[in-house]
Amino acid sequence: MASVSENIAVIVAQAEILDGLIADFRAAKAAIDAAELAIRKAQPAEGHDVILGRARLAYYAHALMIEPSIEGRKTVAELATSGWAGVSASQHQHRPSRRSKRISRWFASKSR
């Protein structure tokens, strides 16, 4: 059985590892958030936020880290890959939906 001082050393060493993981997580989250925002700006009418795997991937990753009950679900990379599969790289792949046309007509009528 480890002594109290040995257990303290383990805790401090593992805390240092967690500090590194936190920094890596924040950097990865910032990169993902920036890329998601750039895609939304390039394709504003595509509704990327409502498709699983196309938004808030860092929060999914965080949940995987802290919730043992979700062990065995898709990895973050698998979710991102399946979520973004088939999305065109064109900047303005845009065919307005009926709803967005209705909203545009409504705003146009209000500005007259």
C-alpha positions in Angstrom: 0.0 0.0 0.0 1.3 3.4 -0.9 2.2 5.9 1.7 0.5 9.3 2.1 3.5 11.1 0.6 3.5 8.6 -2.4 -0.2 9.2 -3.0 0.4 13.0 -2.9 3.2 12.6 -5.5 0.8 10.7 -7.7 -1.9 13.3 -7.4 0.5 16.1 -8.2 2.0 14.3 -11.2 -1.5 13.5 -12.6 -2.6 17.1 -12.0 0.3 18.2 -14.2 -0.9 15.9 -16.9 -4.4 17.3 -16.6 -3.0 20.8 -16.9 -1.4 19.9 -20.2 -4.6 18.2 -21.4 -6.6 21.3 -20.5 -4.3 23.5 -22.6 -4.5 21.0 -25.5 -8.3 20.9 -25.2 -8.7 24.7 -25.2 -6.5 25.0 -28.3 -8.4 22.2 -30.1 -11.7 23.7 -29.1 -10.6 27.2 -30.4 -9.6 25.7 -33.8 -12.8 23.7 -34.1 -15.0 26.7 -33.2 -13.2 28.9 -35.7 -13.5 26.3 -38.5 -17.2 25.8 -37.7 -17.8 29.5 -37.7 -16.0 29.9 -41.1 -18.2 27.2 -42.6 -21.4 28.8 -41.3 -20.3 32.1 -42.7 -19.5 30.5 -46.1 -22.8 28.6 -46.2 -25.2 30.6 -44.2 -28.4 28.9 -45.3 -27.3 25.3 -44.8 -28.4 24.9 -41.2 -25.2 23.2 -40.1 -26.1 23.7 -36.4 -28.9 21.2 -36.5 -27.0 18.3 -37.8 -25.3 16.0 -35.3 -21.5 16.3 -35.6 -21.5 19.7 -37.2 -21.5 21.9 -34.1 -20.2 22.0 -30.6 -17.9 19.0 -31.0 -15.7 20.2 -28.2 -18.6 19.9 -25.7 -19.2 16.4 -26.9 -15.5 15.7 -26.3 -15.8 17.2 -22.8 -18.8 15.0 -22.0 -16.9 11.9 -23.2 -14.1 12.8 -20.8 -16.2 13.3 -17.7 -19.2 11.0 -18.1 -18.4 7.3 -17.8 -21.9 6.4 -18.7 -21.3 7.5 -22.3 -18.3 5.3 -22.8 -18.5 3.3 -26.0 -20.2 6.0 -28.1 -18.7 7.4 -31.2 -15.3 9.1 -30.9 -15.2 12.8 -31.5 -13.4 12.2 -34.8 -16.1 9.6 -35.9 -18.9 12.1 -35.1 -17.2 14.9 -37.0 -16.5 12.7 -40.0 -20.0 11.4 -40.2 -21.5 14.8 -39.5 -19.5 16.6 -42.2 -19.6 13.8 -44.8 -21.0 14.9 -48.1 -20.9 18.6 -47.4 -19.7 20.5 -50.5 -16.6 22.7 -50.2 -18.2 25.4 -52.3 -18.4 28.8 -50.6 -22.0 29.5 -51.4 -23.8 26.3 -51.9 -27.1 27.9 -51.3 -30.6 27.2 -52.3 -32.9 29.1 -50.0 -35.5 26.9 -48.3 -39.2 27.7 -48.4 -38.9 28.9 -44.8 -36.0 31.3 -45.5 -37.9 32.7 -48.6 -41.0 33.3 -46.4 -38.9 35.0 -43.8 -37.2 37.2 -46.5 -40.5 38.2 -47.9 -41.8 39.0 -44.4 -38.8 41.2 -43.7 -39.1 42.9 -47.1 -42.8 43.7 -46.4 -41.9 45.2 -43.1 -39.2 47.5 -44.5 -41.5 49.2 -47.0 
